[in-house]
Amino acid sequence: MNHAILTIDDIASKNTPAIVDYLNEKGIKAIFFATGQNVQRYYEEAMYAVKNGMIVGNHSYSHPQFSKLTVVEGLEEILNCERVLDKLYKDCGVKRTFKPFRFPYGDKGGNNKDVFQQYLKENGFHKVDDTMLTYPWWKANNLNVDVDTLWTFDFAEYAIRPGSGFTKENVWARMHDMNPRFGAALFGEGNAHIILLHAHDETEEMLPGYYKLFLDHLLENGVVFDEPKFL
Ligand SMILES: [Zn+2]
């Protein structure tokens, strides 16, 4: 049996409430990593996620590559998203208990990596409990120590775009790849995961209900989604 924590990136979007409804119907509590600017753009949709039990975490304000930013620029990106999320939770009347963080593209900031990690540690960000991940490479890359949340499996469904040549069949192949270049085999015997999906309206346009299609496939294959916990 495979256990997993589900993370959904780049909210909010028009489609966010429908994704929230689906997850609640399936009893899945996910972490939604939001950019500040997408929350401002789709504020009602972001409120819907908070009010309906999802954990909304910080994914920067404008989704830059942190390795291309100065320390000051990077910290501004984190802080500006914090301001938006604090207001969001307040407007929802929901206490903001957990503050997980994910770098856009999983780019931890290159030469400034340690500064950003220190900042996250000292400013109340919460590390997602990843103690179920026992892969040697997870530890070898310090991912068991870093405060931000990377992932072990990425559907890459955001690549389904007009003319990209990447289709749902490619996602299917990724799901069944028993020897992936990054991460761990989704259905590898006993593997545990932090799974990455996105809430892009562009994907919904290309493949309506894409999140149901992929997540139903996981559920049918016995993947158990655990409630995210924090260290
Ligand atoms: Zn993202």
Boltz pocket constraint, residues with backbone or C-beta under 6 A from the ligand:
constraints:
  - pocket:
      binder: B
      contacts: [[A, 9], [A, 10], [A, 59], [A, 63], [A, 103], [A, 104], [A, 105]]
      max_distance: 6.0
